[in-house]
């Protein structure tokens, strides 16, 4: 994976291409609020129809999902070590209404 610069991110982001799909990944499992939300919002701005974002975190970012559900699909899975992996994809019929400045959490 190649390390990339992402505007507004507070952790390292990585990029690789798998079967024509660009995969961006970051890990906020050791971060406290609001860093997971801040980095997810920064990373989601990278997505288009041919990419996905993988977030590794200590728990599912429940406060994030309502803020992005008009534009992004997501799937949450638990990893063997207890962390969670959230995979985000931009919807083909995205409303483009996500306010990426809403990157604080209230939980």
N, C-alpha and C positions, 0 to 999 in steps of 0.2 A: 504494500500500500504506500502511496505517496502522500506525504504531509502537505497540506494546503493551508493557505491563509483564508480565514472567513471573517468578514467584517462583523465586529460586535461579539465575537466568540471569546470565552475566557478559558477554554480548554483546546487541546490539539484536535484538529479535524484531519481525516485521512480520506483519500479517494482512490478507487480502483475501478477498472472496467471488467465486468463479468458477462460474457456472452452478449456484448453490445449494450449492456445496461450499466450506466455509471452509478456506482455505489459510494455514498458518502457515509462516514462513520465517525462517531465521537463517543466518549465515555465520561459520564458525570456521576458515576456510582460513588465516588468519594467526595462529592461536592454537596454543600447544603444549599437551601433555597436562598436566592432565586436562580442560582446558576443553571440547574437543569432546564428551567423554562427559558432563560436568556439564550442558552446555546441551542435549544430546540428551535426557537423562533429564528435564530440566525441561520441555522442549517436548512430549515424548510424553505427559505428564500432561494436556495440553490436548485430546487427541484423543478423538473419539467417532465414531459411524458416519457422520457427515456432514462429516468433516474429514480433512485430511492435513497432514503436517509435511514441509517441504523443508529439508534440511540441505545446505549447501555447505561442503565441507571439502577439505583438501589430499590426502587419501586416504580410502579406505573405512574406517570405524571397525570393524575386524574384531572387536575386543574387546567391542563393544557388542552385536552380533547374538545371541550365545548367551544374553545376559542378558534379551533381550526377545522371543525368538522364540515364546513361548507366547501372547503377546498382540498382536503386531504383525507385519504383512507389510512387506517393504521391497524396494525396487528401486534398484540402483546403476547410474548411467550416468556415463560420462566426458564432461566438457565440453570444448569446443574449446580452452580455455586450459590444460588439463591437470588442473584441479581435478575433483572428483567431486561429483555431485548424488545424494543419497540421499532417496528419497521413502518416507515411512512412512504406513501406514494401520492403524487398529485392526481386528483380525480380528473377524468377526461372531460367531465362537464363541470369543472370547478367554477364556483361563483366569483372567485377572485375578490372576496370580501374580507379575508383575514387581515386584521390590524396587527402588523408585526411589532408595533410599539407596545402592545399589551403583553409584556414579557415578565410581569411579576406574578407571584402566586399568592393566594390568600389561604393557604392551608398548611 
